[in-house]
Each structure stands twice: as C-alpha cells, then as structure tokens.
C-alpha cells in the first residue's frame, strides 16, 4: 500500500514493514492436535525464538475460521518441570496446538486446514507511570507503522515527492515487498525505514511537518 505526497524532484521513499514472523498449520494429527511450521525470519531469528509460543494461547485465523487454542507443554507431574542437562531447547517442531478437538475430522469441522495461519493471542499490557508504556508482540513495529500512517494522513507539505509505503514480505532474504515498491515507483534518491525508536517518525525532509 502506497501514498504519494507532492511532486517533482527529489523523489524519496519512507516505509515501514507490516508483516511479522508467524506460523501455519503443518499437519493435523489423528487425535486432533495441530503441528506448526514457521513462516518468515529464517536465519535472522535467534535460536530461542520459538520459545515464545510454548504454553501460550494462540488463535487459528482463516477466511472461515477464528479458533482459539493453546500450545501444549509437557506435564510437570511426569517431568518435574525440569529439562535434563543435554536436552535441546523447545523449537517449533515441539509445538502441538490443542484446539479442543479429539480427532482430525473435528479439527476440519472447525474450519482449520493445512496452512491455516496460527498466531499468538495478542494481549497488550500497559505498565510504567500512569500506564504510559505498552508491551505486546511486535508492539514497536506496529506503533511505528501507526505513527507513519498518522503522519501521512495529515497530508503534510513536502519538498519534492515523498512516497509513503507499507510493505510486506520483509522477513525473507530479499525483502520482496520493498523491492516491488522500488521497481514500480522508483528510482528514489533516498530511502528511509520507520523503526520502533521513539524518535523514528521525526520529519527527515524539509517542510514535512
């Protein structure tokens, strides 16, 4: 999604990435559990990334389904809650999602199929003085995109042309979404990405107020 402000030279691009690393249903077991496959991130992710979903509430969302679930954890009564010294850390291959079904047919009846997107249930938490700070999955990225959208919708006066873009497919090796914008609307004399830093949406170009 793009918005063009102004006209003429110089022509610049300011963008933020909307997508985030997620999961899809990789398989449905005969006893009604979902296994997962990660989408996006690749070698950029740190080794313990998948631990964020262990034991957490999730949501399966597709055109015809919006089903709550939870990522299972091992019984603390059987394992005493402590991994052995040489045990590898939790990965996406260890994730089994319980959506309350007891068979493959029940899962399919909920509208869940192979490649149905699965994400963490987002429960934002306010903290700090007067609740002025916010913690949530990808909160920084979402806040930066919201700030950029707010700035763009105010229709600021710009010098030359500024293309505002909201891109996807940023978590692959070649940032395909950004490259598409550059190929279709470029070339640009300058390109800036809006990040989650508190000052990330300050005006960078003259007369952008």
N, C-alpha and C positions, 0 to 999 in steps of 0.2 A: 504494500500500500504506500503510495507516494502522494506528496502535495508539493506543488511548485509555487514559490513565492518570488515575486519580482521578475525581472527580465534583463537580458544583456549580460555582458561580461563584468567581472569574472563569474564563472559558474561553479558553485560549491555544493557539496553533499554533506548533510548531517543525518545520522541514522541511529537507530537502536535495534537490538535483536529481541524479538518477541518470544522465540521458542526456548524450550528448556529440555534438559535430558529427562527422558521418561521411559516407560515400559509398555510392552504389549503382551497379550496372552500368547505364550509359545506353545502350550499344549493344555489339554483338559484330561485329567486322569479319570480312570473308570469310577473312582469313588468321589468324584465331584470337586477336586481341587484344581486350581489353575497354576501352571508354572509360567515363568516370565522370561522375557528377553528384553535387554536394554536397548533403547534407541537413542543414538546421538552420543557425543562425548568422546568415544574411542580412547586413544592413548592419552588424551588430555586429562582424563579423570584420575584422581588419586586412588591408590589401591583399596581404600576402605570406603569408597563412595557408596556402595550398595548397603552398607550397614544402616544407613538412614531409614530404610524401609523395614528393617527387622522388627517384628512385633507391632507394627504401626497400622492404623486404619487406612484403608485405601478405597478407591472408587473406580469402578469399571464404567467407562462412558463411551457410548457409540450412538449412532443415529437413533436407534430404537431402544437403547438400554442405558440405565443410570443406576448401577447396582453397588451398594456398599459392601465392603469386605474387610478382611484383616489378614496381614501376613503372619503366618503361624510361627511360633517359637517352640523350641524343644521343652519338654516337661521338666520343670525344676525338681520334681519329686524323683524322676528317674535319673537325671544327670547331675543333681545337686547344684545346678546353676553355674557350674564352673567348668570351662573348657580345659582339656589336658594341655600340657606344655607344647606339644608338637602339632596341635590341631590347627588347621588353616582357618583364617577368618571367614566370616559369613560373606557370601557373594550372591549374585543374582541366581546362580544355579541352585542355591539352597532355599530359594523363596518358594513357598507354597501358599497360595491365597485361598482363604476359606470364605465363600460367599453364601454359606448356609445351605448348600446343595449336598446331596449324598450320592449323586450319580451324574454321569456325563449328560444324559438326557435332561436332567433337571437344570443343569447349567445352560444348555442350549435353549431350554424353555424360558430362561431369564433374558434371552436376547444377547447372550455372550457367545462369541465365536473366536476362532483363531484370529490374531492380530487386533482384537479389541483393545483400545488404549486403556492403560491402568496407571493411575497417578495417586500420590499421597493425598489424603483428605486434608485440605488446607485449613488450618485453624490458627489465624493470626493472633498473636499475643502482644498486648501493649504493656510496656514496662517503663521504668525510669520516672523522673519527676513529672507528675501530673499525666502519666501515661503518654508522654510525648515521643517515645521510641516504639518501634514495631519490629517484631521478629516473626518470620514466616518463610516457607520455602520460596526461594528466588525473589524475596521481597525487594532487594536492592535493584534488580533488573526491572521488575515491574514498576517500581517507583520512578526510575529513570525514564522509562517509556511514557508513563503518565505525565511526567513533567514536560517531556518533549512535545507530547500531544497538546497539552495545555498552552505551551508557548506558541506552537504552530497555529492553533485555532484562534489565537488572539490577532492573527494577521499582522505581524509586526512589519514595519518598513525595513527593507533590506537594501544593501548596496549590491547591484548586480542581481544574480539569480541564486537562490538557495533552494535546493531540492531536499525536502524532508521525507525520509523513508523509514518504514517499519518492516524489518526483514525477518525471514525465517530461514531454516536450513543453515544456521550459523554454527552448528555443533558438529559438522562434518569437516573433512580435511580441507576443502576448498571454499568454505563459506559461500555456498551456491546462491543463496538469496541475495547477498550483497553484490556478487558478480553479475547477476541478472540485471540489477538496477544500473550498475556501471555500464554494462554493454548496451542497454536500451536507451539510457538517458545521458550517458557521459559523452565525451570525457569531462572530468572535473579537475579544476585547478587545485582543489583542496578537499579532503575528506576527513570528517570527524565522527567518532562514535561517542554517543552519550552513555556514560557509565553511571554506576551507583554512588559515586562520590557526592557528598553534599553540595559541592560547587560545580557539579558536572553540567548543569544547564545554564551556566552564566553565558551571556552573549559573547560570541567569539568574533563576530564580524560587525563592522561599523553600521550603526543605525538599527541593529537588531535589538530592540528594547523588550 
